[in-house]
Amino acid sequence: MMSLAFIPMLFVAGGAAQPAQQPQRAPAFEALVRCRAVAGAEERLRCFDAAAEALDRAEAARDLVVVDRGQVRESRRRLFGLAVPDLPIFGRRTERDEEAEEVRSIEGLVRSARQNALGQWVVTLEDGAIWVQADDNVIALRPVAGQRVQINRAALGTFMMRINNQPGVRARRQM
């Protein structure tokens, strides 16, 4: 027979197994949002003024970072090819947003290119990204500075790099 003292423990254990909630908003931002619920116009204005000042101080002290969707897209583009976890700093997204904002390819220019000890091309783009050839396919014409590079997502988390409209080679982002 189960004792009654054990029943509350089931509820506690059951609560711990639930999935984690979405990341919460920054407290300074939440304080600003709560000001909308203040009833009196004068009190609401004081609340908004105080919350806006606190938000401005937090941003100036770099305790809070405010970015718009364009800045998030640019960050995703710059991180293209790197194994970066899905961070809450990129905002709360729905599945539809995910599809619309996913970077599927990038284009750039070759800053420099060299072959490593394995004979694979190491290509540095103008933006500083370094891509390394990950297969043994031949790039017929040596990559040179200023040539156009296109890198596309391929199957199973791989990438295809095309330099100067030549056939693509598999590549991985190094930095």
Residue pairs with C-beta under 8 A, 6 or more apart in sequence:
22 92
23 88
23 92
24 30
25 33
26 58
26 64
28 51
28 54
28 55
28 58
28 63
28 64
29 55
29 64
31 51
31 54
31 55
32 48
32 51
32 52
32 55
34 47
34 51
35 44
35 47
35 48
35 51
36 44
38 44
38 47
55 64
58 64
59 65
59 66
65 89
67 75
67 89
69 91
72 90
72 91
72 101
73 101
73 103
75 90
76 90
76 101
76 102
76 103
77 103
77 106
78 127
78 129
80 103
80 106
80 129
80 151
80 173
81 106
81 129
81 131
81 151
81 159
81 172
81 173
82 173
93 101
104 152
104 153
105 150
105 151
105 152
105 153
106 150
106 151
107 148
107 149
107 150
107 151
108 125
108 126
108 127
108 129
108 148
108 149
108 151
109 125
109 126
109 145
109 146
109 147
109 148
109 149
110 123
110 124
110 125
110 126
110 143
110 144
110 145
110 146
110 147
110 148
110 149
110 163
111 124
111 125
111 126
111 128
111 145
112 123
112 124
112 145
113 121
113 122
113 123
113 124
113 142
113 143
113 144
113 145
113 163
114 121
114 122
115 121
115 122
116 122
116 132
119 136
120 132
120 133
120 134
120 136
121 132
121 133
121 139
121 143
121 163
121 169
122 130
122 131
122 132
122 133
122 174
123 130
123 131
123 132
123 133
123 143
123 149
123 161
123 163
123 171
124 130
125 131
125 149
128 175
129 173
129 175
130 173
130 174
130 175
131 149
131 151
131 159
131 161
131 171
131 172
131 173
131 174
132 171
132 172
132 173
132 174
133 139
133 161
133 169
133 170
133 171
134 158
134 169
134 170
134 171
134 172
135 169
135 170
137 167
137 169
137 170
139 163
139 166
139 169
140 166
141 164
141 166
143 149
143 163
143 164
147 163
147 164
148 163
148 164
148 165
149 161
149 162
149 163
149 164
150 161
150 162
151 159
151 160
151 161
151 162
151 171
152 159
152 160
152 162
152 168
153 159
154 160
154 170
158 170
158 172
159 170
159 171
159 172
159 173
160 168
160 169
160 170
160 171
161 168
161 169
161 170
161 171
162 168
162 169
